[in-house]
């Protein structure tokens, strides 16, 4: 540990030199030098480009050095006199190697944004405090804090010195908020989003609430964690994968809620077409109009299991000769009844609520399983998708779902009734002892 800290201290010394040299390159590439400018004469557009070429660092790193140099370098004028740097304290700390490039950049950027607001006194105070915190030299801060903590302090100063600045800043983020769907590659739809901070906070809170207990960032006692792990086994998914699954569940629930706008008179439904013989054999692929690539038969089966199917018979030439009505589709009342009975995804340890679950045919339709509440159980999207491979077993006993954990959780697993319905749990409490 001592070595890690020591090497970092050395690195900061080297970093200081890097910044000085970046400043030198920028200085010798000043626009007023025209074609004699250093960067231009070497065929580079900007000083950062030249540094990137000389050092093979990323463009971001090179630009960061140049920008920081502009703030902390003591400018030399043709006359030779060196003037004070814009941020003398920061400059000194960088030079002494007591503050890294990360923290220095955070401070100079933050203070620059404050220049137009606070009085000189206040700005000076902010500068002194931030540098003191970052270098651990303040009256009440003898331990240097990380660049991230300095960033938080900068935010606090911004809010103090420029309380009105928050509105324009928010207006700016309002203008650039977005949610984009990108290209579909390798079976994944890519995309990006920029959420308003408070909207993002809400999304995070919602997601966190439904992460399984073993990965949720909640404060659990060791005992609670152990119980959660014993009940459901450790979730093999990363938190990021779980967030994906939660997102899918939320969207499904929304589409089903009856409050979603209709498309052509029907609730927004994703249609997948597949040839009957492919579905029967489990080979081949399905196609969906909103998905470019083929959809695997496993996905098609999951969608049929939860969403039903409608048969269309085409003639050789392609004419529709018979149109079946939707089948294997649990009706809303059936769904409500099953939700009441199961209360949520029936896999122990899973936290997805009933409204976000899919209904799984315990005995598949192809084996004669009926679309009846006695044969339907709630599973979240993920547990439904992986039910054939996860080794969780489900059976119905007198119309009551029971689950048996896979051998890697419990070697000689036993069947146990599964419900998360509070109504039913209450019922059990009231039941006379056996
Ligand atoms: Zn689940």
Boltz pocket constraint, residues with backbone or C-beta under 6 A from the ligand:
constraints:
  - pocket:
      binder: B
      contacts: [[A, 345], [A, 346], [A, 347], [A, 350], [A, 351], [A, 352], [A, 379], [A, 380], [A, 381], [A, 382], [A, 383]]
      max_distance: 6.0
